[in-house]
């Protein structure tokens, strides 16, 4: 009985945040045969915005973290995102905010279905 109690207590004490945060903890090796990559980028400087555009031009999908910049400098955030949007539009890519802190950027031929509320 004591064994079952220990097992059941461990299941109840699962920390879902810890579990989700360790999903990508394994060593990753780039698969050279992949057609495209999903790359996380944190937006903080002009160089980061250039990195985002270059990745999209290379055919990669970018998961852009805007959380820190949105808290520190909303004007700079708007400037950089506008610059990124113009560049992505020029290559026929797509851009969409997917959460409060994340923006998804895709290359040409990859479109984001934007959820529209039905009334």
C-alpha positions as CSV (number, residue, x, y, z in Angstrom):
1,X,0.0,0.0,0.0
2,X,2.8,2.4,0.8
3,X,4.1,2.0,-2.7
4,X,0.8,3.0,-4.3
5,X,0.5,6.0,-2.0
6,X,3.9,7.2,-3.2
7,X,3.0,6.8,-6.8
8,X,-0.3,8.5,-6.4
9,X,1.3,11.4,-4.6
10,X,3.9,11.9,-7.3
11,X,1.2,12.1,-10.0
12,X,-0.7,14.7,-8.0
13,X,2.5,16.8,-7.5
14,X,3.3,17.1,-11.2
15,X,4.6,20.5,-12.0
16,X,3.2,21.1,-15.5
17,X,5.3,24.3,-16.0
18,X,8.5,22.4,-15.2
19,X,7.4,19.6,-17.6
20,X,6.7,22.0,-20.5
21,X,9.9,24.0,-19.9
22,X,12.0,20.9,-20.1
23,X,10.5,19.6,-23.4
24,X,13.3,21.3,-25.4
25,X,16.1,20.5,-22.9
26,X,17.5,17.7,-25.0
27,X,20.5,18.4,-27.2
28,X,19.3,19.4,-30.6
29,X,21.2,18.7,-33.8
30,X,20.2,20.6,-36.9
31,X,18.8,18.2,-39.5
32,X,20.6,19.1,-42.7
33,X,17.8,17.4,-44.7
34,X,15.1,19.7,-43.4
35,X,13.4,22.1,-45.8
36,X,12.9,24.8,-43.2
37,X,13.4,25.5,-39.5
38,X,11.3,27.2,-36.8
39,X,13.7,29.6,-35.1
40,X,13.0,31.5,-31.9
41,X,14.3,35.1,-31.9
42,X,14.0,37.7,-29.2
43,X,13.4,41.2,-30.5
44,X,15.6,43.8,-28.8
45,X,17.6,45.7,-31.5
46,X,17.6,46.7,-35.1
47,X,20.0,43.7,-35.8
48,X,17.3,41.3,-34.4
49,X,14.8,42.7,-36.9
50,X,17.3,42.1,-39.7
51,X,17.8,38.6,-38.5
52,X,14.1,37.9,-38.6
53,X,13.8,39.1,-42.2
54,X,16.8,37.2,-43.3
55,X,15.5,34.0,-41.7
56,X,12.1,34.5,-43.5
57,X,14.0,35.1,-46.8
58,X,15.9,31.9,-46.2
59,X,12.5,30.0,-46.0
60,X,12.4,29.6,-42.2
61,X,9.6,30.3,-39.8
62,X,10.4,32.7,-36.9
63,X,8.8,32.7,-33.5
64,X,9.5,36.2,-32.3
65,X,9.5,37.1,-28.6
66,X,8.5,40.7,-28.1
67,X,7.7,40.5,-24.4
68,X,10.7,42.3,-23.0
69,X,10.7,45.1,-25.6
70,X,7.0,45.6,-25.2
71,X,7.5,46.3,-21.4
72,X,10.6,48.5,-21.9
73,X,9.9,50.6,-25.0
74,X,6.6,50.4,-26.9
75,X,7.7,53.0,-29.4
76,X,10.8,51.1,-30.4
77,X,8.7,47.9,-30.6
78,X,6.2,49.5,-33.0
79,X,9.1,50.8,-35.1
80,X,10.8,47.5,-35.4
81,X,7.6,45.5,-36.0
82,X,6.5,47.9,-38.7
83,X,10.0,47.5,-40.4
84,X,9.7,43.7,-40.1
85,X,6.1,43.8,-41.5
86,X,7.0,45.9,-44.5
87,X,9.9,43.6,-45.3
88,X,7.9,40.4,-44.9
89,X,5.1,41.8,-47.0
90,X,7.6,42.6,-49.8
91,X,8.6,38.9,-49.9
92,X,5.0,37.7,-49.8
93,X,5.5,36.3,-46.3
94,X,3.0,36.5,-43.4
95,X,3.1,37.9,-39.9
96,X,0.6,37.5,-37.0
97,X,0.5,38.0,-33.3
98,X,-0.2,34.6,-31.6
99,X,0.0,35.7,-28.0
100,X,0.7,38.7,-25.8
101,X,4.5,38.1,-26.1
102,X,4.9,36.2,-29.4
103,X,4.6,37.0,-33.1
104,X,4.8,34.4,-35.8
105,X,6.6,35.3,-39.1
106,X,6.5,33.0,-42.1
107,X,8.2,33.0,-45.4
108,X,6.5,33.2,-48.8
109,X,4.2,30.2,-49.6
110,X,3.5,29.7,-45.9
111,X,0.4,31.6,-44.8
112,X,-1.1,32.0,-41.3
113,X,-4.8,31.4,-40.9
114,X,-6.0,34.2,-38.7
115,X,-8.9,33.3,-36.5
116,X,-11.8,35.5,-37.0
117,X,-14.6,35.7,-34.4
118,X,-18.0,34.5,-35.8
119,X,-20.9,36.5,-34.3
